Amino acid sequence: MYERLLAIEEAAYGAHHTEVATTLTNMGNVLERPGTRAGAVALFGRLLAVKDAACGAHHTEVANTLRCMGDVLVHQCKRARARAL
């Protein structure tokens, strides 16, 4: 369902709109759960690009997305990559 919503929002608003960011956040939160983390890092990467473009690199929304990405990477035993964020 989120994939369909994302496609509709991207077509309506463009890939870097805040509505798209909200849907990406929700999708990432679902994938952040154990057993589904494989796609979460890629989704949070897309979300990071949207929030960076919309809010600026030093905004708290960008920091929150980096935290989410880092959490997923730590759970995947990729601590060095998480530290690099």
Stockholm file with secondary structure:
# STOCKHOLM 1.0

chainA/1-85         MYERLLAIEEAAYGAHHTEVATTLTNMGNVLERPGTRAGAVALFGRLLAVKDAACGAHHTEVANTLRCMGDVLVHQCKRARARAL
#=GR chainA/1-85 SS CHHHHHHHHHHHHCTTCHHHHHHHHHHHHHHTSTTCGGGHHHHHHHHHHHHHHHHCTTSHHHHHHHHHHHHHHHHTTCHHHHHHC
#=GC SS_cons        CHHHHHHHHHHHHCTTCHHHHHHHHHHHHHHTSTTCGGGHHHHHHHHHHHHHHHHCTTSHHHHHHHHHHHHHHHHTTCHHHHHHC
//
